[in-house]
Amino acid sequence: MISVRDLWKVYGPRAERIVGAPEADLPRSQLEAQHGNVVAMREVSLDIAPGEVFVVMGLSGSGKSTLIRCITRLIEPTAGKVFIEGQDVTAADDDQLLKIRRHKVSMVFQHFGLLPHRTLLDNVGFGLELRGVDKKERRERADRTLALVGLPGMGEYKPHQLSGGQQQRVGLARALATDPDIMLFDEPFSALDPLIRREMQDEIVRLRRELGKTMMFITHDLQEALRLGDRIAIMRDGRFVQVGTPAEVVLEPADEYVANFVRDVPRSHIVPVDAVMAPPSDGPFAGEVSADTKVRDVVALVARSELPVRVVRDGMTVGSIDRVGVLSVIAGEDH
């Protein structure tokens, strides 16, 4: 759905000359002092499959927001290519770019950007209005979408009448109303308090399950990344340090930087049983779990019996897990 190849963003004069040059590796302050340039993102490549949730995580200044804005050319990349559903976004003219933004991709930002003088129905239907959809149809679709995000019957409210979490739900509904193939999230929940943030994460999980949308999600919160992502990219100094599943990132950190990030993550909460299971056996078994079940969720099963637990995928036995396998993960949480 999204392919990115060797994407760079360099600010400052004659930015192109920094791309791929030795100067790009200079410390930021030195590069800026000597050449007047800042490298915000360098050599980023990625592929996002249909229906995948791809999370980019990093500290402030790592380049993650620059990346997501370059994908739809809200920021113009200095070099590299971006393809959305096979279309070269970096080569698109203004009309083509407008169609991509209106029909293929929706974006949800940290700041809700709601129109204060308009009702929720009009806010949610704003993208449809830009498309030229007639008022009756867009209000009907907006009403359905508000119900989908947990705000049924609130279409005539104004934004100021809502809590922060409710306003972010309206922002999410606005993105969903145009039925995009791809949804881009740029730290959408970072301004919310922890309880509301958790609710909104639940909402993303539910909507992804029900609608099967392809999503790219930017965050600086590791727990959020691990909870939402099918794959996670850890970003540092404009580069990807590691790309992998949550289990891969937690169990096999690429370097000390990633290891420090995931040091305090309980492994049993992240690791699926198929990452540590033994080969299939003939039984008998203490029970049965799916291959994507987290290790922590089989603790009770293996604690009650000496027998292993059967691991299945699509109805087929793919392995087994016992106390030794579970304890090997839990023991690793202390190191």
N, C-alpha and C positions, 0 to 999 in steps of 0.2 A: 504493500500500500504506500509506503514511503521508503525511498532509497536516497541516501546521502553519500556523496563521494568526495573525499578530500576537501572538505569545506573549511574555509578560512574567513576570519573577519579581523581586519587590521584597521585601526583608526589612525588618522594623521596623514601628512602629505606623502604623495607618491607611495601609497600603501602597497601597491602591487609588487614593488621591488623587495619588500620584506618577506613575501610569500616564498617559503622554501629556502630562504637565504640563511646563512649562519647567524646573522644578526637577530633572527627571530628567537634564538635561544638565549639571548642576553637577559640578565635580570631586568625586570620591568622598569625600574627607575633608571637604569643605565640606558636601555633602549630609548626611553622617552627623552632623556637628557641629550643623547647623541644624535637622534634622528627625528624626534618629535612624534614617534609612533607608539601605539599600544596594541599588542596582540591580544585580542579578546577570545579568539577561538582558532585552533589550528588543526589541520589534518583530521577532521572528524568524518568518519564514515559509519553508516549504520543501515540496517534493513529492518523494517517493521512489517510483520506478516498480518494478513487480514484477521481481525478479531483479537489481536494481541494488545496487551497493555504494556507499553514500554516506558519505564520510568528512568529519568535522568536525575541523578542526585549529586549534589556538591555544595560546598560552602559558598557564601557570598563572594562574588568575583570570580567564580570558577568558569563562567562562560555558559552556564546552562540556559539562562533566559535569552542570551544572544542567539544560541542555537535554535531555540524554538521559534524565535522571531524571524530568523533567516529562512526557515522552511517555507513560510508564506511571503517572504520578502517584505515584511514590515520593517526589517533591517536588510539592506542590500549586502549580500556576502561579497567579500573581496575576490575570492577564487573558489572553485569547486562547483559541483552540480547537485541539484535537488530534483528528484522525480516523485510526483504524486500520481499513483495509479498509472505509471508509465509515461506521464506527460512531464516534459522538461520545464520545471517552474522557473529555473534560472534563465531560460531563453524565451519565456512568455512575454508577449506584449501587454499593454495595459488592459485591453479588453479580455484577453485570455486570463490574466491574473485576477481580474474582477470576477470572472465566472468561477474560477477555482475557489476563491474566497466565499462566494455566495452559495455555491452548489455542492462543493466537495468537502470543505473543511469548515468547522466552527471552532472558536477559541473562547476559553473561559479564563479570565484574568483574576488576579488577587483583588483588585479593586473592581467592584461590581459594574460600575459604569451605567447604572440604570437611569432612565430619563425621569426626573423627579415629578414633572408635571403630568406624566402619563400614567394610566392605570396599569396594573400588572398584565392584563390581557394585551394592551397595546405595546408594552415593553417586550413581552414574549413574542409577539407577532411582528416585531420591527424588521427582522430579517426577511420575513415573508412580504412585508410591505415594500421593501427595497426590490424584491423580485417582481412586484406588480401583481401579487395575489390579491383577489378581491376581498373586501372587508369581512364579509360573512364567513368565507372559508378560513381566513387567517384567525379570526376570533374563535371559531370552532376548534381549530388545531391548537391554538394557544390555550384554550380551556382544557383540552385533553392533556396537553403537556404539563400544565400546572398540576393536574391531578396525578400525573405520573411521578412528579417529584415531591408529592406529599402536600400540595397546597390546593386541594379541591375547593371550589366555591369562593375563592379569594380574588377572582379576576378583576373586580372593581376597586380593590384596595389600591392605595398609592404606596410607593416605596417607603415613605417616611413612617408608615404605620407598621412596618415590619421590623423584626429583630435582624441582627447581622446574619445569622444562619438562614433565616427565611429569605433575605435579600440574595444570598448566594445561591439558594435554590432557584430563585427567579433567573439569575444569571445562567444557571445550568439549563433551566427550561428554555430560555432564549436560544441557547446553543443547540438544543435538541429539536426545537420546533421546525427547523429547516431540513431535518432528517439527513444530516451530513454523513458521508462515509467515514470521515475521520474527525476525531475531537482532540484538540490540543488544550492542555491545562497548564497554565503558568502560575505555580504556587497559589492555587485558588483558595486554599483554606488557611493560609499562614496568619491571617488577621483575625481568625476566629478563636474563641476560647476552647480549651481542650475537649470538653464534653460535646460541644457543637461540631468541632472538627471531627470527632469520632463518628458522629451521626452522618456527616457529609461523606466520610470515607465509606461508611456502610451503604450510603446511597449510590456511590460510584460502583461498588461491588455488585449491588443489586441490578443497577441499570446495565452494567456490562453483561451480566448473566442473562438478563431478559432481552436486551436489544442486540448484543453481539457487536457493538461498535469497536472499531480500531481506535486506540487511545494512546497518546503520548503525554506523559505527566511529568512536570518539573517540580521538584521539591528539595528542600534542604534538611528534611526530617527523615532519618533512617527508618524509623518504625513505620512511617507512612509508605516509604518506598518498598519495604519488605512486605507490607500488607497488601499493597495494590498491584505490584508489578509481576508480570510473567517473567520478564527479564529486567535487569537493572544495569544502568551504565553509571559508574562512579567517575565523576569529572573533577579534574584538578588542573589549574593553570591553562584552561582552554583545551585540554586534551582528555580523551577517555583513558582512564587508568585501567579499568576492568569492565567487561560486559559479561553478564551471566545471569543464571537464575538466582533467586534469593538463596537457595541452598548452596550453589556454587560460590557465591560471593562470601557467604558466612563460613563455609567449610574450607574453601581454598582461596583465601585472599591473595591477590596478585603480588602485593608488596606490603611493606610496613605501613604505608599510608592507609591502605584499605583495611589491613589487620587492626589498626587502631580505631578505625571507624566501627568495626563490627565486634570489637572486643567484648562489650557488655551485653551482646544479644544472646538470649537463651537459645541455644542450638535446637533444643527439642521443640520450640515454638515455630521454628522455621523449616527444619529439615523434614521432607516427606519420607515415608517408610521405604519407598523404592530406592532412595539414595543409600540406604544402609542394610537392605534386606539380604538374606542368604538365598542361594539358588532354590528353585522349587523342590518340595519333597512330597512324599505320598501321604503324609498325615500320620496319625490324627492331629487335629488342630483345636486350639482353644477358642477360636472364632475366626472371623473374616473381616478384612478392611480393604478399602480401595487403595490403589497405589499412591494416590496423592494425599492420603491421610497424614497429618503431622505426627511425629513420634510421640509428642506429649499425650496425644489422644489414644494411644494404645497402651499406656502405662498400666491402666486398671486391668486390661485384659491379660497382660503377661504377669501381672502381680498375683492374679487369682489362680494361675495354673503353671505347671512345669512345661506344658506343651507350647509349641510355637503358634503364631497367628498366621493364617493364610493371607497372602497379599494378592489381590485380583485387579485386573485391568480389562475392561470390556468383557467381563464374564469369564476370563481366562486366568488361571493361576500363573503368576509371574514370579513368585518367590514366597519367602516366609520370614518372619521376624520373631525373635525370642527375647528373653531377658538380657542376654549378652549384648544383642544389637541395640536395645533401648538404653542399657546402662553405658554403652560406649559413647553414645551421644550426650547423655546427661553428665557423664564424667568430664567430658570436654568443656562443659560450661564453666568449670572452675579454673580453666587455664587460659 
